[in-house]
Amino acid sequence: MAEIIYKDPSKEVLVRIVNQLVFIRNETPFKTENGLIFETRYNFLPNTLIVCLNGLRQREGIDFDYVEEENKRFRFNYATVEDDEVVVDYIKVY
């Protein structure tokens, strides 16, 4: 949350900005278990996570490539290997 003080010669008004969006781009998430579960640095807003594996965008869903889990985690529906590069974009939750 940010606070801005707007100054006018006749008055002073405090304005609060409540909803700020912070976009996290090109983050390499932490691999936590068996190449399946990954964790981002920050909590992400549900349904804003974009996952790329070796430069290819992955599809979210139980029948596709990955599933979002609680807080900062997501799980691939198949195991990744050590040489795979995973990169994510998302909107950070405060």
MOUR-V206582 format. One line per field, one symbol per residue. phi: phi as a letter, one per 40 degrees, with the letter a starting at -180 (. if undefined). psi: psi as a letter, one per 40 degrees, with the letter a starting at -180 (. if undefined). burial: b if it has 16 or more other C-alpha atoms within 10 Angstrom, else e. Layout:
# MOUR-V206582
phi->???
psi->???
burial->???
This chain:
# MOUR-V206582
phi->.bbbbcbbdcabbcbbbcbbbbcbbfcccccbafgbbbbccbcbcdgbcbbbbfgbccbciccbcabcbcfbbabccaccbdccbbbbbaccbc
psi->hihhhhhideihhhhhhdghhhhhifhhihhdhfedhihidiiihieehhhhhfehhihhidebdihhaibeiihieiiiideihhiiiihhh.
burial->eeeeeeeeeeeeeeeeeeeeeeebeeebbebeeebbbbbbebbbeeeebbbbeeeeeeebeeeebbbbeeebbbbbbeebeeeeebbbbbbbee
